[in-house]
Amino acid sequence: MNRDLSQANETAETASEQTHFYNSLTSEVGSAGKIEVARDSVSEPVIRSWCDAMSESNPLYINQDFANDSKHGGIIAPPAMLQVWTMSGLHLGSQFQRNTEDSPSAGVYQLLDEAGFTGVVATNATYHYNEVIRPGDLISASQKLLDVSEEKTTAIGMGHFVTTETIYSDASGKQVGSMEFRVLKFRPGTGKKSEQSEIKPPRPKPASNSSTDWFWDACNIKELRIQSCNECTNLQHPPAVRCLSCGSVLLDSVIATGKGTLHSWAIAHYPQVPAFDYPLIVGLVELEEGVRLVSNVTNVELEELEIGMPLEVDWLNVDNEFTLHQFKPVHNENQEAEFENTETGDSNDQTFDSGQNNPETESGQRQVLKLDLDNVQIGDELPISPVPVTTLLIVSTALATRDYQDVHHDPKAAQSKGMPNIFMNILTSAGIVSRWINDWAGSEIDWSSIELRLGTPNHPDDTMTLSGSITEKTQHGSQVSLNIAFLGKNDRGVHVSGNAKILLPENSKGD
Amino acid sequence: MYLAMQKYFSQKIAREIKMNANFSSETAIVGIGATEFSKESGRTPMELAVEACEAALRDAEVDASDVDGIVTFSSEQNFEIEVARNLRIPSLSHFSMIPHGGGAACGTIGQAAAAIFSGSANYVLCYRAFNERSWHRFGSGVQGRHAGAEAFDVTFGWTSPFGLLTPASWVAMFATRYMHLSGATSEDFGRVAVTDRKFAATNPAAFFYERPITLEEHQESRWIVEPLHLLDCCQESDGGQAILVTSLERARDLPNPPAVIASAAQGSTDDQQAMRSYYRDDITRIPEMKLCADQLWKNTGLGPSDIQVANIYDHFTPLFLPQLEEFGFCEKGEAKEFLRDGNIEMDGQLPTNTNGGQLGEAYIHGMNGIAEAVRQIRGTSVNQVENVENALVTAGTSVPTSALILSQDH
């Protein structure tokens, strides 16, 4: 009896402690911290390093002559950098160390850290862009604590969601933008095992030896090669050590055009090997040169598979270790759309080959489907874009967004906070989505807002594939605005989803 | 009546002219023995192998000390020397292991017969024994296989990086093309499974004894690798099957009626690959099986109408169909009609897989199908076909393969 009573008392005490803890977490809800003024004004070098890290090539941000001739009359900062200017930066122990104790969210973070909720991931962010920001502007931020949730069970772990709102202003006090931001502070080790430790193993490497290395080496530079005979011109696959037609040892190879048709297919459902996504389409492709090879068929719905369908080669970079040929349908229905050449400058961009809406010309040069300002329709799709997530990308973008949190550059620190490896920060997710939309929309549009929901993190060796479509088109007077719903998926699930609102130039019809 | 006469004359001719001076009808299967077929044998493959061999020797009433040959086929983990040691076989003057797994099942009988005919052995045991269900699952294919430089690994380099890792997936590629060209449907594949399970339902030794299925159940079963449903795939089994071969002359002195090896043949043809011969002109045909068929018909003088019962390799249902075509039971692309007309059922033109096949009885890589053909010749099958003169057995498809015909001794 006594024992039961004491247990009941303990339970009651625990409950009471929890209530007390939660009350202290929420005590500052509604209050605002002091206004933080950026250490430095907006500057072109910081813009350029951000654009470099994000592979952003919008000339409004980096090309002085182009920007001068634009309606903006000069360089502007990428709207997605809104949050960057007032980030505290890296000045550990220096006299400039920002005093964040006044910030109501900092107080909550500290309480949560002390209670063991040391892990942190951003989960949602909504940015509204009111005014264009230009070099020389001095941005200040005023943060308000909007909400601290009760303890929640999430895939990453048990934790509390902390929501803040930050108003950004220029030196004159005019609001240039705002951000609603939500993070999950979680207790490491309390999440689902699968989220914490399941790092997808790589695909099986092609087994190879000195008789076949040339084929896979060619794949690594995106050349599909077929073994050829120098004496009788026979082509053969898989390669052999003699010509299968005349017996010659004088074997060489030729580069295939990469065009072919689907000879047969299999859709694997079971057993599921962790390296692959299922259902997995494997095709037997007959190249126009007359030989067949086995490859995956991508960018196609299962029900669209048809023997004889035209295919063309595509490339899959596996963990930055080797490249495999893939095949995708040749689509002709977008012939009326307008294409524009884009230069692919750096190595990062080369692998940003897009999917089905991104046909190649006969010369094989890459073309990118651009937004047609005068004929834009609800349902129009943006080019699918796979983004290889590398350690370099995660670290360089974290630094370019002036985010020095260790989970974005230090694997051990990330692991101690319950993550399997370093992961991309939310400012980068926003930056890459913006960059992808700019690539498609061009430099004439204006940004209104972007809202992001984060799911599974982007770790090194992931590939995030971006896709999206226009879901709304609204007109206010002469102003047409578009809502783009987007999705960025990696192999474990959705990394980011959300909506971006952009404004078309006033003279465009939008239909 | 016409068929019966044709059969009579062709057999007569076959016996009289001893086609091609081969060793047709010089040898016979005299003993068959198996363990139970299960999901978990609870003992080692070696115990299964030895038990199955002991059972075959008991069945034949032959002493192990008379055995002087062993023929097995690859994937067999029980080496002949260890089996011989356990059986107290004093010496082996012929032993061999045929490559390419289930494709070699009938080849073991052929090579045993050749060894006996040549004089290099008198009694040859052929066996398969494993725990391919409870130990390493055979159907998992080449998952996790090291990407080495050996030729065998390198051939998988052309398929494994794309996720084509399992036997079901390798076979599915043929099946899609076959459906496309022949008009066969998944239901046609299902007819093979339904018939197998119907025979298995009345075979107490079968994995699926008393568990028939309907075509609807086949259609509703989940995808393994499209176009293959779960019920298109045989299930890995634990178990062992052994077969004892000797000369027809010695066989006649033993208690069982001899199952005469009228002919056994192996085949490998153009641009042959292991499981993935995808690079030939027509991947809906099985030219290596055609090569076996041609040899069997030539060596025996028999033809399709002389076969009363068959065991057609059915690890996966789709490749059952082109085998019927290669043996001439129907024209190319018409196996679907042959199945739709009920020809492989007990009252059909060619009752097939009367033990339940590998889909219904057990997946012992074809050796249990040979044992069933022996029972059909002896007249002891649980699903006995009347007046069996000749029984056809085929081995694994999409690999270099083999086939045989067993006949009554007259």
HADDOCK unambig.tbl for C-alpha pairs under 7 A between the chains (distance, minus, plus):
assign (segid A and resid 203 and name CA) (segid B and resid 161 and name CA) 5.86 0.50 0.50
assign (segid A and resid 204 and name CA) (segid B and resid 160 and name CA) 6.34 0.50 0.50
assign (segid A and resid 204 and name CA) (segid B and resid 161 and name CA) 4.90 0.50 0.50
assign (segid A and resid 205 and name CA) (segid B and resid 147 and name CA) 6.17 0.50 0.50
assign (segid A and resid 205 and name CA) (segid B and resid 161 and name CA) 5.86 0.50 0.50
assign (segid A and resid 206 and name CA) (segid B and resid 147 and name CA) 6.36 0.50 0.50
assign (segid A and resid 206 and name CA) (segid B and resid 157 and name CA) 4.19 0.50 0.50
assign (segid A and resid 206 and name CA) (segid B and resid 158 and name CA) 6.88 0.50 0.50
assign (segid A and resid 206 and name CA) (segid B and resid 161 and name CA) 5.74 0.50 0.50
assign (segid A and resid 207 and name CA) (segid B and resid 147 and name CA) 4.14 0.50 0.50
assign (segid A and resid 207 and name CA) (segid B and resid 148 and name CA) 5.44 0.50 0.50
assign (segid A and resid 207 and name CA) (segid B and resid 149 and name CA) 6.19 0.50 0.50
assign (segid A and resid 207 and name CA) (segid B and resid 153 and name CA) 5.83 0.50 0.50
assign (segid A and resid 207 and name CA) (segid B and resid 154 and name CA) 4.68 0.50 0.50
assign (segid A and resid 207 and name CA) (segid B and resid 156 and name CA) 6.84 0.50 0.50
assign (segid A and resid 207 and name CA) (segid B and resid 157 and name CA) 4.45 0.50 0.50
assign (segid A and resid 208 and name CA) (segid B and resid 148 and name CA) 6.85 0.50 0.50
assign (segid A and resid 208 and name CA) (segid B and resid 149 and name CA) 5.37 0.50 0.50
assign (segid A and resid 208 and name CA) (segid B and resid 154 and name CA) 5.08 0.50 0.50
assign (segid A and resid 208 and name CA) (segid B and resid 157 and name CA) 6.55 0.50 0.50
assign (segid A and resid 209 and name CA) (segid B and resid 149 and name CA) 4.83 0.50 0.50
assign (segid A and resid 264 and name CA) (segid B and resid 173 and name CA) 5.89 0.50 0.50
assign (segid A and resid 264 and name CA) (segid B and resid 176 and name CA) 5.89 0.50 0.50
assign (segid A and resid 264 and name CA) (segid B and resid 177 and name CA) 5.26 0.50 0.50
assign (segid A and resid 265 and name CA) (segid B and resid 173 and name CA) 5.27 0.50 0.50
assign (segid A and resid 265 and name CA) (segid B and resid 176 and name CA) 6.24 0.50 0.50
assign (segid A and resid 266 and name CA) (segid B and resid 169 and name CA) 6.48 0.50 0.50
assign (segid A and resid 266 and name CA) (segid B and resid 172 and name CA) 5.41 0.50 0.50
assign (segid A and resid 266 and name CA) (segid B and resid 173 and name CA) 5.23 0.50 0.50
assign (segid A and resid 266 and name CA) (segid B and resid 225 and name CA) 6.27 0.50 0.50
assign (segid A and resid 266 and name CA) (segid B and resid 226 and name CA) 5.62 0.50 0.50
assign (segid A and resid 266 and name CA) (segid B and resid 227 and name CA) 6.88 0.50 0.50
assign (segid A and resid 267 and name CA) (segid B and resid 225 and name CA) 5.22 0.50 0.50
assign (segid A and resid 267 and name CA) (segid B and resid 226 and name CA) 4.82 0.50 0.50
assign (segid A and resid 268 and name CA) (segid B and resid 169 and name CA) 6.52 0.50 0.50
assign (segid A and resid 268 and name CA) (segid B and resid 224 and name CA) 6.47 0.50 0.50
assign (segid A and resid 268 and name CA) (segid B and resid 225 and name CA) 4.21 0.50 0.50
assign (segid A and resid 268 and name CA) (segid B and resid 226 and name CA) 6.40 0.50 0.50
assign (segid A and resid 269 and name CA) (segid B and resid 223 and name CA) 6.27 0.50 0.50
assign (segid A and resid 269 and name CA) (segid B and resid 224 and name CA) 5.27 0.50 0.50
assign (segid A and resid 269 and name CA) (segid B and resid 225 and name CA) 5.44 0.50 0.50
assign (segid A and resid 270 and name CA) (segid B and resid 224 and name CA) 4.91 0.50 0.50
assign (segid A and resid 270 and name CA) (segid B and resid 225 and name CA) 6.57 0.50 0.50
assign (segid A and resid 276 and name CA) (segid B and resid 163 and name CA) 6.94 0.50 0.50
assign (segid A and resid 282 and name CA) (segid B and resid 162 and name CA) 6.63 0.50 0.50
assign (segid A and resid 282 and name CA) (segid B and resid 164 and name CA) 6.94 0.50 0.50
assign (segid A and resid 292 and name CA) (segid B and resid 279 and name CA) 5.94 0.50 0.50
assign (segid A and resid 294 and name CA) (segid B and resid 158 and name CA) 6.69 0.50 0.50
assign (segid A and resid 294 and name CA) (segid B and resid 159 and name CA) 6.02 0.50 0.50
assign (segid A and resid 295 and name CA) (segid B and resid 162 and name CA) 5.85 0.50 0.50
assign (segid A and resid 296 and name CA) (segid B and resid 162 and name CA) 5.75 0.50 0.50
